Amino acid sequence: MLLPNLVAQLRAALPAMIADIETLVTCESPSADLAAVAASADAVARVGTRRLGVPPEWIVRDGRTHLRWRLGGEPTRVLLLGHHDTVWPRGSLAAHPFTVVDGVLRGPGCFDMKAGLVMALHAAAGLVDRTGVTILVTGDEELGSPTSRSLIETEAAGCAGALVLEAAADGGAVKTERKGVSQYRVRALGRAAHAGLEPDRGVNATIELAHQVLAVGTLADTGRGTTVTATRMSAGTTANTVPATGEFEVDVRVRDAGEQQRVDAGMRALRPALRGAELTVTGGPNRPPLPAVASAGLFARAAALAAQLGMPPLTAVAVGGASDGNLTAGIGTPTLDGLGAVGGGAHADDEHVLIAELPRRTALVAALIASLRHDGA
């Protein structure tokens, strides 16, 4: 692969890349809408088949649609990983239409992460030899990958590297460290009573939850970067009834597996504070941390290739959000995340992609694939 020519080749392909991104963005794909995700998978399959010359495998689990291209007919050596589901509900295009103005592309899901999918397809399409390259596009990442986790882990096992086309961090930095995630639901069972006539006969689930929210908060450790956050909460039935039930959810972010285990033990150790109350805790670790050691080698390789491509120095960052890269790193596969689009506003009204960066970033992905394949030749 002639690196000096690669960026120029992809600049020439930029109109086609933008058209492909438009195809994917204008096919809305909220994670919870199975029909929408299936339609989106069809759009991704059409684009990918046009670029790669071969159709994907369709993998449907519990109604959720994933796509896999195994190129070259050999065991996977390099895994390109992304997702086509988004957080945006149907109808979002009405208020956030697909647009390209002054070098900025906008539309729901463009940054997270439909532009990244198009980059993966174009990067692989430009390779002379794709042997051992697999592209896996899942349809439930925004939900925590409940049906695709085993698929991701199986595909990543034994790979030289997993390249995750999630969007870049600020300034185009790649993501070399991600926190692990745990999710819990704490449910309190009390006893209902009339709030005016005999409140003392009740066991107030709201008060029990208040005790538990405070207890959960003590599990955080800012010095270690561990956050334990009580989030969505509900309790009670009517304004004049002592609440008999209630629950809240807990979001946990950790930098290392030991902290994930410590917090998990603390959550399991919660006990009722009120006489007569009952407490249940469900959930647990969802994604392991992606530690810096998992990405160090790939980042060094990517930084060297970026220099050869004439790109600005590649930068790296640690982030609190998780991705499917946590799963590939969790089984020991070298993983580099945030290789996708440069822009900003993920999940927000100002979601956008900087068009000028698309050819260079795609060239970097193509160069990384070729480099990793060469190691295994």
Contacts in CASP RR format, 6 or more apart in sequence:
PFRMAT RR
TARGET T0000
AUTHOR 0000-0000-0000
METHOD contacts of the structure
MODEL  1
MLLPNLVAQLRAALPAMIADIETLVTCESPSADLAAVAASADAVARVGTR
RLGVPPEWIVRDGRTHLRWRLGGEPTRVLLLGHHDTVWPRGSLAAHPFTV
VDGVLRGPGCFDMKAGLVMALHAAAGLVDRTGVTILVTGDEELGSPTSRS
LIETEAAGCAGALVLEAAADGGAVKTERKGVSQYRVRALGRAAHAGLEPD
RGVNATIELAHQVLAVGTLADTGRGTTVTATRMSAGTTANTVPATGEFEV
DVRVRDAGEQQRVDAGMRALRPALRGAELTVTGGPNRPPLPAVASAGLFA
RAAALAAQLGMPPLTAVAVGGASDGNLTAGIGTPTLDGLGAVGGGAHADD
EHVLIAELPRRTALVAALIASLRHDGA
1 127 0 8 1.000
1 128 0 8 1.000
1 366 0 8 1.000
1 367 0 8 1.000
1 370 0 8 1.000
3 305 0 8 1.000
3 308 0 8 1.000
3 309 0 8 1.000
3 363 0 8 1.000
3 367 0 8 1.000
4 309 0 8 1.000
6 309 0 8 1.000
6 363 0 8 1.000
6 366 0 8 1.000
6 367 0 8 1.000
7 309 0 8 1.000
7 310 0 8 1.000
7 359 0 8 1.000
7 360 0 8 1.000
7 363 0 8 1.000
9 126 0 8 1.000
9 363 0 8 1.000
10 17 0 8 1.000
10 122 0 8 1.000
10 358 0 8 1.000
10 359 0 8 1.000
10 360 0 8 1.000
10 362 0 8 1.000
10 363 0 8 1.000
10 366 0 8 1.000
11 359 0 8 1.000
13 122 0 8 1.000
13 359 0 8 1.000
14 355 0 8 1.000
14 358 0 8 1.000
14 359 0 8 1.000
16 122 0 8 1.000
17 118 0 8 1.000
17 119 0 8 1.000
17 122 0 8 1.000
17 358 0 8 1.000
17 359 0 8 1.000
17 362 0 8 1.000
18 100 0 8 1.000
18 105 0 8 1.000
18 355 0 8 1.000
18 358 0 8 1.000
20 47 0 8 1.000
20 51 0 8 1.000
20 118 0 8 1.000
20 121 0 8 1.000
20 122 0 8 1.000
21 105 0 8 1.000
21 110 0 8 1.000
21 114 0 8 1.000
21 115 0 8 1.000
21 118 0 8 1.000
21 353 0 8 1.000
22 98 0 8 1.000
23 43 0 8 1.000
23 46 0 8 1.000
23 47 0 8 1.000
24 40 0 8 1.000
24 43 0 8 1.000
24 44 0 8 1.000
24 47 0 8 1.000
24 84 0 8 1.000
24 114 0 8 1.000
24 117 0 8 1.000
24 118 0 8 1.000
25 98 0 8 1.000
25 107 0 8 1.000
25 108 0 8 1.000
25 109 0 8 1.000
25 110 0 8 1.000
25 114 0 8 1.000
26 93 0 8 1.000
26 98 0 8 1.000
27 39 0 8 1.000
27 40 0 8 1.000
27 42 0 8 1.000
27 43 0 8 1.000
28 36 0 8 1.000
28 40 0 8 1.000
28 86 0 8 1.000
28 88 0 8 1.000
28 89 0 8 1.000
28 90 0 8 1.000
28 91 0 8 1.000
28 92 0 8 1.000
28 93 0 8 1.000
28 108 0 8 1.000
29 36 0 8 1.000
29 37 0 8 1.000
29 39 0 8 1.000
29 40 0 8 1.000
29 84 0 8 1.000
29 85 0 8 1.000
29 86 0 8 1.000
29 139 0 8 1.000
30 36 0 8 1.000
30 37 0 8 1.000
30 85 0 8 1.000
30 86 0 8 1.000
30 87 0 8 1.000
30 88 0 8 1.000
30 89 0 8 1.000
30 90 0 8 1.000
31 37 0 8 1.000
31 85 0 8 1.000
31 86 0 8 1.000
31 87 0 8 1.000
31 139 0 8 1.000
31 140 0 8 1.000
31 141 0 8 1.000
31 142 0 8 1.000
31 143 0 8 1.000
32 143 0 8 1.000
33 89 0 8 1.000
33 90 0 8 1.000
34 63 0 8 1.000
34 64 0 8 1.000
34 65 0 8 1.000
36 90 0 8 1.000
37 64 0 8 1.000
37 65 0 8 1.000
37 84 0 8 1.000
37 85 0 8 1.000
37 139 0 8 1.000
37 140 0 8 1.000
38 60 0 8 1.000
38 63 0 8 1.000
38 65 0 8 1.000
40 65 0 8 1.000
40 84 0 8 1.000
40 85 0 8 1.000
40 139 0 8 1.000
41 58 0 8 1.000
41 65 0 8 1.000
41 66 0 8 1.000
41 67 0 8 1.000
41 84 0 8 1.000
41 137 0 8 1.000
41 139 0 8 1.000
44 56 0 8 1.000
44 67 0 8 1.000
44 84 0 8 1.000
44 117 0 8 1.000
44 137 0 8 1.000
45 55 0 8 1.000
45 56 0 8 1.000
45 58 0 8 1.000
45 67 0 8 1.000
47 118 0 8 1.000
47 121 0 8 1.000
48 56 0 8 1.000
48 69 0 8 1.000
48 121 0 8 1.000
49 55 0 8 1.000
49 56 0 8 1.000
51 121 0 8 1.000
51 122 0 8 1.000
51 124 0 8 1.000
51 125 0 8 1.000
52 69 0 8 1.000
52 71 0 8 1.000
52 121 0 8 1.000
52 124 0 8 1.000
52 125 0 8 1.000
52 130 0 8 1.000
52 135 0 8 1.000
54 69 0 8 1.000
54 71 0 8 1.000
56 67 0 8 1.000
56 68 0 8 1.000
56 69 0 8 1.000
56 135 0 8 1.000
56 137 0 8 1.000
57 67 0 8 1.000
57 68 0 8 1.000
57 69 0 8 1.000
57 70 0 8 1.000
58 65 0 8 1.000
58 66 0 8 1.000
58 67 0 8 1.000
59 65 0 8 1.000
59 66 0 8 1.000
59 67 0 8 1.000
59 68 0 8 1.000
59 151 0 8 1.000
60 66 0 8 1.000
61 147 0 8 1.000
61 148 0 8 1.000
61 151 0 8 1.000
62 146 0 8 1.000
62 147 0 8 1.000
63 147 0 8 1.000
64 139 0 8 1.000
64 140 0 8 1.000
64 147 0 8 1.000
64 148 0 8 1.000
65 139 0 8 1.000
66 136 0 8 1.000
66 137 0 8 1.000
66 138 0 8 1.000
66 139 0 8 1.000
66 140 0 8 1.000
66 147 0 8 1.000
66 148 0 8 1.000
66 151 0 8 1.000
67 84 0 8 1.000
67 135 0 8 1.000
67 136 0 8 1.000
67 137 0 8 1.000
68 134 0 8 1.000
68 135 0 8 1.000
68 136 0 8 1.000
68 137 0 8 1.000
68 151 0 8 1.000
68 155 0 8 1.000
69 124 0 8 1.000
69 134 0 8 1.000
69 135 0 8 1.000
70 76 0 8 1.000
70 132 0 8 1.000
70 134 0 8 1.000
71 124 0 8 1.000
71 130 0 8 1.000
71 131 0 8 1.000
71 132 0 8 1.000
71 133 0 8 1.000
71 134 0 8 1.000
71 135 0 8 1.000
72 130 0 8 1.000
72 131 0 8 1.000
72 132 0 8 1.000
72 133 0 8 1.000
73 131 0 8 1.000
73 132 0 8 1.000
74 131 0 8 1.000
74 132 0 8 1.000
75 132 0 8 1.000
76 132 0 8 1.000
76 133 0 8 1.000
76 134 0 8 1.000
76 155 0 8 1.000
76 156 0 8 1.000
76 158 0 8 1.000
76 159 0 8 1.000
77 131 0 8 1.000
77 132 0 8 1.000
77 133 0 8 1.000
77 159 0 8 1.000
77 160 0 8 1.000
77 372 0 8 1.000
77 373 0 8 1.000
77 376 0 8 1.000
78 132 0 8 1.000
78 133 0 8 1.000
78 134 0 8 1.000
78 159 0 8 1.000
78 160 0 8 1.000
78 161 0 8 1.000
78 163 0 8 1.000
78 368 0 8 1.000
78 369 0 8 1.000
78 372 0 8 1.000
78 373 0 8 1.000
79 134 0 8 1.000
79 136 0 8 1.000
79 155 0 8 1.000
79 156 0 8 1.000
79 159 0 8 1.000
79 161 0 8 1.000
79 162 0 8 1.000
79 163 0 8 1.000
79 328 0 8 1.000
79 333 0 8 1.000
80 120 0 8 1.000
80 123 0 8 1.000
80 124 0 8 1.000
80 133 0 8 1.000
80 134 0 8 1.000
80 135 0 8 1.000
80 136 0 8 1.000
80 163 0 8 1.000
80 165 0 8 1.000
80 365 0 8 1.000
80 369 0 8 1.000
81 136 0 8 1.000
81 138 0 8 1.000
81 152 0 8 1.000
81 156 0 8 1.000
81 162 0 8 1.000
81 163 0 8 1.000
81 164 0 8 1.000
81 165 0 8 1.000
81 324 0 8 1.000
81 325 0 8 1.000
81 328 0 8 1.000
82 113 0 8 1.000
82 116 0 8 1.000
82 117 0 8 1.000
82 120 0 8 1.000
82 136 0 8 1.000
82 137 0 8 1.000
82 138 0 8 1.000
82 141 0 8 1.000
82 164 0 8 1.000
82 165 0 8 1.000
82 166 0 8 1.000
82 324 0 8 1.000
83 113 0 8 1.000
83 137 0 8 1.000
83 138 0 8 1.000
83 139 0 8 1.000
83 140 0 8 1.000
83 141 0 8 1.000
83 142 0 8 1.000
83 324 0 8 1.000
84 114 0 8 1.000
84 117 0 8 1.000
84 137 0 8 1.000
84 138 0 8 1.000
84 139 0 8 1.000
85 138 0 8 1.000
85 139 0 8 1.000
85 140 0 8 1.000
85 141 0 8 1.000
85 142 0 8 1.000
85 143 0 8 1.000
86 108 0 8 1.000
86 109 0 8 1.000
86 112 0 8 1.000
86 114 0 8 1.000
86 142 0 8 1.000
87 109 0 8 1.000
87 112 0 8 1.000
87 142 0 8 1.000
87 347 0 8 1.000
88 96 0 8 1.000
88 108 0 8 1.000
88 109 0 8 1.000
92 108 0 8 1.000
93 107 0 8 1.000
93 108 0 8 1.000
96 106 0 8 1.000
96 107 0 8 1.000
96 108 0 8 1.000
96 349 0 8 1.000
96 351 0 8 1.000
97 106 0 8 1.000
97 107 0 8 1.000
98 105 0 8 1.000
98 106 0 8 1.000
98 107 0 8 1.000
98 110 0 8 1.000
99 105 0 8 1.000
99 106 0 8 1.000
99 107 0 8 1.000
100 106 0 8 1.000
100 355 0 8 1.000
103 354 0 8 1.000
103 355 0 8 1.000
103 356 0 8 1.000
104 352 0 8 1.000
104 353 0 8 1.000
104 354 0 8 1.000
104 355 0 8 1.000
105 115 0 8 1.000
105 352 0 8 1.000
105 353 0 8 1.000
105 354 0 8 1.000
105 355 0 8 1.000
106 350 0 8 1.000
106 351 0 8 1.000
106 352 0 8 1.000
106 353 0 8 1.000
107 351 0 8 1.000
107 352 0 8 1.000
108 351 0 8 1.000
109 351 0 8 1.000
110 341 0 8 1.000
110 351 0 8 1.000
110 352 0 8 1.000
110 353 0 8 1.000
111 167 0 8 1.000
111 341 0 8 1.000
111 343 0 8 1.000
111 344 0 8 1.000
111 345 0 8 1.000
111 346 0 8 1.000
111 351 0 8 1.000
111 352 0 8 1.000
111 353 0 8 1.000
112 166 0 8 1.000
112 167 0 8 1.000
112 346 0 8 1.000
112 347 0 8 1.000
112 351 0 8 1.000
113 165 0 8 1.000
113 166 0 8 1.000
113 167 0 8 1.000
113 340 0 8 1.000
113 341 0 8 1.000
115 167 0 8 1.000
115 340 0 8 1.000
115 341 0 8 1.000
115 353 0 8 1.000
115 358 0 8 1.000
116 165 0 8 1.000
116 166 0 8 1.000
116 167 0 8 1.000
116 340 0 8 1.000
116 341 0 8 1.000
117 137 0 8 1.000
117 165 0 8 1.000
119 165 0 8 1.000
119 339 0 8 1.000
119 340 0 8 1.000
119 341 0 8 1.000
119 358 0 8 1.000
119 361 0 8 1.000
119 362 0 8 1.000
119 365 0 8 1.000
120 135 0 8 1.000
120 163 0 8 1.000
120 165 0 8 1.000
120 365 0 8 1.000
121 135 0 8 1.000
122 362 0 8 1.000
123 362 0 8 1.000
123 363 0 8 1.000
123 365 0 8 1.000
123 366 0 8 1.000
123 369 0 8 1.000
124 130 0 8 1.000
124 133 0 8 1.000
124 135 0 8 1.000
124 366 0 8 1.000
124 369 0 8 1.000
126 366 0 8 1.000
127 133 0 8 1.000
127 366 0 8 1.000
127 369 0 8 1.000
127 370 0 8 1.000
129 373 0 8 1.000
131 373 0 8 1.000
132 373 0 8 1.000
133 369 0 8 1.000
133 373 0 8 1.000
134 155 0 8 1.000
136 151 0 8 1.000
136 152 0 8 1.000
136 155 0 8 1.000
138 145 0 8 1.000
138 148 0 8 1.000
138 151 0 8 1.000
138 152 0 8 1.000
138 324 0 8 1.000
139 148 0 8 1.000
140 146 0 8 1.000
140 147 0 8 1.000
140 148 0 8 1.000
141 148 0 8 1.000
141 323 0 8 1.000
141 324 0 8 1.000
144 286 0 8 1.000
144 287 0 8 1.000
145 152 0 8 1.000
145 287 0 8 1.000
145 324 0 8 1.000
145 327 0 8 1.000
148 324 0 8 1.000
149 327 0 8 1.000
152 324 0 8 1.000
152 327 0 8 1.000
152 328 0 8 1.000
153 327 0 8 1.000
153 328 0 8 1.000
153 331 0 8 1.000
156 162 0 8 1.000
156 327 0 8 1.000
156 328 0 8 1.000
156 331 0 8 1.000
156 333 0 8 1.000
156 335 0 8 1.000
157 331 0 8 1.000
157 333 0 8 1.000
158 333 0 8 1.000
159 328 0 8 1.000
159 333 0 8 1.000
159 334 0 8 1.000
160 334 0 8 1.000
160 372 0 8 1.000
160 373 0 8 1.000
160 375 0 8 1.000
160 376 0 8 1.000
161 298 0 8 1.000
161 328 0 8 1.000
161 333 0 8 1.000
161 334 0 8 1.000
161 335 0 8 1.000
161 336 0 8 1.000
161 372 0 8 1.000
162 325 0 8 1.000
162 328 0 8 1.000
162 329 0 8 1.000
162 333 0 8 1.000
162 334 0 8 1.000
162 335 0 8 1.000
162 336 0 8 1.000
163 298 0 8 1.000
163 336 0 8 1.000
163 339 0 8 1.000
163 365 0 8 1.000
163 368 0 8 1.000
163 369 0 8 1.000
164 175 0 8 1.000
164 323 0 8 1.000
164 324 0 8 1.000
164 325 0 8 1.000
164 328 0 8 1.000
164 335 0 8 1.000
164 336 0 8 1.000
164 337 0 8 1.000
164 338 0 8 1.000
164 339 0 8 1.000
165 338 0 8 1.000
165 339 0 8 1.000
165 340 0 8 1.000
165 365 0 8 1.000
166 175 0 8 1.000
166 323 0 8 1.000
166 325 0 8 1.000
166 337 0 8 1.000
166 338 0 8 1.000
166 339 0 8 1.000
166 340 0 8 1.000
167 338 0 8 1.000
167 340 0 8 1.000
167 341 0 8 1.000
167 342 0 8 1.000
167 343 0 8 1.000
167 344 0 8 1.000
167 346 0 8 1.000
168 174 0 8 1.000
168 175 0 8 1.000
168 338 0 8 1.000
168 339 0 8 1.000
168 340 0 8 1.000
168 341 0 8 1.000
168 342 0 8 1.000
168 343 0 8 1.000
168 361 0 8 1.000
169 175 0 8 1.000
169 317 0 8 1.000
169 319 0 8 1.000
169 338 0 8 1.000
170 317 0 8 1.000
170 344 0 8 1.000
171 315 0 8 1.000
171 342 0 8 1.000
171 343 0 8 1.000
172 315 0 8 1.000
172 342 0 8 1.000
172 343 0 8 1.000
172 357 0 8 1.000
173 314 0 8 1.000
173 315 0 8 1.000
173 316 0 8 1.000
173 317 0 8 1.000
174 295 0 8 1.000
174 299 0 8 1.000
174 302 0 8 1.000
174 314 0 8 1.000
174 315 0 8 1.000
174 316 0 8 1.000
174 317 0 8 1.000
174 336 0 8 1.000
174 337 0 8 1.000
174 338 0 8 1.000
174 339 0 8 1.000
175 290 0 8 1.000
175 295 0 8 1.000
175 316 0 8 1.000
175 317 0 8 1.000
175 318 0 8 1.000
175 319 0 8 1.000
175 323 0 8 1.000
175 337 0 8 1.000
175 338 0 8 1.000
176 292 0 8 1.000
176 295 0 8 1.000
176 296 0 8 1.000
176 299 0 8 1.000
176 316 0 8 1.000
176 317 0 8 1.000
176 318 0 8 1.000
176 336 0 8 1.000
176 337 0 8 1.000
177 255 0 8 1.000
177 289 0 8 1.000
177 290 0 8 1.000
177 291 0 8 1.000
177 292 0 8 1.000
177 295 0 8 1.000
177 317 0 8 1.000
177 318 0 8 1.000
177 319 0 8 1.000
178 289 0 8 1.000
178 290 0 8 1.000
178 318 0 8 1.000
178 319 0 8 1.000
178 320 0 8 1.000
178 321 0 8 1.000
178 322 0 8 1.000
178 323 0 8 1.000
178 325 0 8 1.000
178 326 0 8 1.000
178 337 0 8 1.000
179 225 0 8 1.000
179 253 0 8 1.000
179 254 0 8 1.000
179 255 0 8 1.000
179 289 0 8 1.000
179 319 0 8 1.000
179 320 0 8 1.000
179 321 0 8 1.000
179 322 0 8 1.000
180 253 0 8 1.000
180 254 0 8 1.000
180 255 0 8 1.000
180 260 0 8 1.000
180 285 0 8 1.000
180 286 0 8 1.000
180 287 0 8 1.000
180 288 0 8 1.000
180 289 0 8 1.000
180 290 0 8 1.000
180 322 0 8 1.000
180 326 0 8 1.000
181 251 0 8 1.000
181 252 0 8 1.000
181 253 0 8 1.000
181 285 0 8 1.000
181 286 0 8 1.000
181 287 0 8 1.000
181 321 0 8 1.000
181 322 0 8 1.000
181 326 0 8 1.000
182 250 0 8 1.000
182 252 0 8 1.000
182 254 0 8 1.000
182 260 0 8 1.000
182 263 0 8 1.000
182 264 0 8 1.000
182 267 0 8 1.000
182 283 0 8 1.000
182 284 0 8 1.000
182 285 0 8 1.000
182 286 0 8 1.000
183 249 0 8 1.000
183 250 0 8 1.000
183 251 0 8 1.000
183 252 0 8 1.000
183 283 0 8 1.000
183 284 0 8 1.000
183 286 0 8 1.000
184 249 0 8 1.000
184 250 0 8 1.000
184 252 0 8 1.000
184 267 0 8 1.000
184 281 0 8 1.000
184 282 0 8 1.000
184 283 0 8 1.000
184 284 0 8 1.000
185 247 0 8 1.000
185 248 0 8 1.000
185 249 0 8 1.000
185 250 0 8 1.000
185 281 0 8 1.000
185 282 0 8 1.000
185 283 0 8 1.000
186 209 0 8 1.000
186 212 0 8 1.000
186 216 0 8 1.000
186 247 0 8 1.000
186 248 0 8 1.000
186 249 0 8 1.000
186 250 0 8 1.000
186 267 0 8 1.000
186 270 0 8 1.000
186 279 0 8 1.000
186 280 0 8 1.000
186 281 0 8 1.000
187 245 0 8 1.000
187 246 0 8 1.000
187 247 0 8 1.000
187 279 0 8 1.000
187 280 0 8 1.000
187 281 0 8 1.000
187 282 0 8 1.000
188 205 0 8 1.000
188 208 0 8 1.000
188 209 0 8 1.000
188 212 0 8 1.000
188 235 0 8 1.000
188 245 0 8 1.000
188 246 0 8 1.000
188 247 0 8 1.000
188 272 0 8 1.000
188 277 0 8 1.000
188 278 0 8 1.000
188 279 0 8 1.000
189 205 0 8 1.000
189 244 0 8 1.000
189 245 0 8 1.000
189 246 0 8 1.000
189 277 0 8 1.000
189 278 0 8 1.000
189 279 0 8 1.000
189 280 0 8 1.000
190 202 0 8 1.000
190 203 0 8 1.000
190 204 0 8 1.000
190 205 0 8 1.000
190 208 0 8 1.000
190 243 0 8 1.000
190 244 0 8 1.000
190 245 0 8 1.000
190 274 0 8 1.000
190 276 0 8 1.000
190 277 0 8 1.000
190 278 0 8 1.000
191 201 0 8 1.000
191 202 0 8 1.000
191 203 0 8 1.000
191 242 0 8 1.000
191 244 0 8 1.000
191 276 0 8 1.000
192 202 0 8 1.000
192 237 0 8 1.000
192 241 0 8 1.000
192 242 0 8 1.000
192 243 0 8 1.000
192 244 0 8 1.000
193 199 0 8 1.000
193 200 0 8 1.000
193 201 0 8 1.000
193 202 0 8 1.000
193 241 0 8 1.000
193 242 0 8 1.000
194 240 0 8 1.000
194 241 0 8 1.000
194 242 0 8 1.000
195 239 0 8 1.000
195 240 0 8 1.000
195 241 0 8 1.000
195 242 0 8 1.000
196 240 0 8 1.000
199 242 0 8 1.000
201 242 0 8 1.000
202 242 0 8 1.000
203 242 0 8 1.000
203 244 0 8 1.000
203 274 0 8 1.000
203 275 0 8 1.000
203 276 0 8 1.000
203 277 0 8 1.000
204 242 0 8 1.000
204 243 0 8 1.000
204 274 0 8 1.000
205 235 0 8 1.000
205 236 0 8 1.000
205 243 0 8 1.000
205 244 0 8 1.000
205 245 0 8 1.000
205 246 0 8 1.000
205 277 0 8 1.000
206 235 0 8 1.000
206 236 0 8 1.000
206 243 0 8 1.000
206 246 0 8 1.000
207 274 0 8 1.000
208 272 0 8 1.000
208 273 0 8 1.000
208 274 0 8 1.000
208 277 0 8 1.000
208 279 0 8 1.000
209 233 0 8 1.000
209 235 0 8 1.000
209 246 0 8 1.000
209 247 0 8 1.000
209 248 0 8 1.000
211 273 0 8 1.000
211 274 0 8 1.000
212 248 0 8 1.000
212 270 0 8 1.000
212 273 0 8 1.000
212 279 0 8 1.000
213 230 0 8 1.000
213 233 0 8 1.000
213 248 0 8 1.000
215 270 0 8 1.000
215 273 0 8 1.000
216 228 0 8 1.000
216 230 0 8 1.000
216 250 0 8 1.000
216 267 0 8 1.000
216 270 0 8 1.000
217 228 0 8 1.000
217 229 0 8 1.000
217 230 0 8 1.000
219 226 0 8 1.000
219 228 0 8 1.000
219 252 0 8 1.000
219 262 0 8 1.000
219 263 0 8 1.000
219 266 0 8 1.000
219 267 0 8 1.000
220 226 0 8 1.000
220 227 0 8 1.000
220 228 0 8 1.000
220 229 0 8 1.000
221 259 0 8 1.000
224 254 0 8 1.000
224 255 0 8 1.000
224 256 0 8 1.000
224 259 0 8 1.000
225 253 0 8 1.000
225 254 0 8 1.000
225 255 0 8 1.000
225 259 0 8 1.000
226 252 0 8 1.000
226 253 0 8 1.000
226 254 0 8 1.000
226 255 0 8 1.000
226 259 0 8 1.000
226 263 0 8 1.000
227 251 0 8 1.000
227 252 0 8 1.000
227 253 0 8 1.000
228 250 0 8 1.000
228 251 0 8 1.000
228 252 0 8 1.000
228 263 0 8 1.000
229 250 0 8 1.000
229 251 0 8 1.000
229 252 0 8 1.000
230 248 0 8 1.000
230 249 0 8 1.000
230 250 0 8 1.000
231 248 0 8 1.000
231 249 0 8 1.000
231 250 0 8 1.000
231 251 0 8 1.000
232 248 0 8 1.000
232 249 0 8 1.000
233 246 0 8 1.000
233 247 0 8 1.000
233 248 0 8 1.000
233 249 0 8 1.000
234 246 0 8 1.000
234 247 0 8 1.000
234 248 0 8 1.000
235 243 0 8 1.000
235 245 0 8 1.000
235 246 0 8 1.000
235 247 0 8 1.000
236 243 0 8 1.000
236 244 0 8 1.000
236 245 0 8 1.000
236 246 0 8 1.000
237 243 0 8 1.000
237 244 0 8 1.000
250 267 0 8 1.000
252 260 0 8 1.000
252 263 0 8 1.000
253 320 0 8 1.000
253 321 0 8 1.000
253 322 0 8 1.000
254 260 0 8 1.000
254 263 0 8 1.000
254 289 0 8 1.000
255 289 0 8 1.000
255 291 0 8 1.000
256 289 0 8 1.000
256 291 0 8 1.000
257 288 0 8 1.000
257 289 0 8 1.000
260 285 0 8 1.000
260 288 0 8 1.000
260 289 0 8 1.000
264 284 0 8 1.000
264 285 0 8 1.000
267 281 0 8 1.000
267 284 0 8 1.000
268 281 0 8 1.000
270 279 0 8 1.000
270 281 0 8 1.000
271 279 0 8 1.000
272 278 0 8 1.000
272 279 0 8 1.000
286 322 0 8 1.000
287 322 0 8 1.000
287 326 0 8 1.000
287 327 0 8 1.000
288 326 0 8 1.000
288 327 0 8 1.000
288 329 0 8 1.000
288 330 0 8 1.000
289 326 0 8 1.000
289 329 0 8 1.000
290 322 0 8 1.000
290 323 0 8 1.000
290 325 0 8 1.000
290 326 0 8 1.000
290 329 0 8 1.000
290 330 0 8 1.000
290 335 0 8 1.000
290 337 0 8 1.000
291 329 0 8 1.000
292 318 0 8 1.000
294 329 0 8 1.000
294 330 0 8 1.000
294 332 0 8 1.000
294 333 0 8 1.000
294 334 0 8 1.000
294 335 0 8 1.000
295 316 0 8 1.000
295 329 0 8 1.000
295 334 0 8 1.000
295 335 0 8 1.000
295 336 0 8 1.000
295 337 0 8 1.000
297 334 0 8 1.000
298 334 0 8 1.000
298 335 0 8 1.000
298 336 0 8 1.000
298 368 0 8 1.000
299 314 0 8 1.000
299 316 0 8 1.000
299 336 0 8 1.000
301 368 0 8 1.000
301 371 0 8 1.000
301 372 0 8 1.000
302 314 0 8 1.000
302 336 0 8 1.000
302 339 0 8 1.000
302 364 0 8 1.000
302 368 0 8 1.000
303 313 0 8 1.000
303 314 0 8 1.000
305 364 0 8 1.000
305 367 0 8 1.000
305 368 0 8 1.000
305 371 0 8 1.000
306 312 0 8 1.000
306 313 0 8 1.000
306 314 0 8 1.000
306 364 0 8 1.000
307 313 0 8 1.000
308 367 0 8 1.000
309 360 0 8 1.000
309 363 0 8 1.000
309 364 0 8 1.000
309 367 0 8 1.000
311 360 0 8 1.000
311 364 0 8 1.000
314 364 0 8 1.000
323 337 0 8 1.000
325 335 0 8 1.000
325 337 0 8 1.000
328 335 0 8 1.000
329 335 0 8 1.000
336 368 0 8 1.000
339 361 0 8 1.000
339 364 0 8 1.000
339 365 0 8 1.000
339 368 0 8 1.000
340 361 0 8 1.000
340 365 0 8 1.000
341 353 0 8 1.000
341 354 0 8 1.000
341 357 0 8 1.000
341 358 0 8 1.000
341 361 0 8 1.000
342 353 0 8 1.000
342 354 0 8 1.000
342 357 0 8 1.000
342 361 0 8 1.000
343 352 0 8 1.000
343 353 0 8 1.000
343 354 0 8 1.000
343 357 0 8 1.000
344 350 0 8 1.000
344 351 0 8 1.000
344 352 0 8 1.000
344 353 0 8 1.000
345 351 0 8 1.000
345 352 0 8 1.000
END
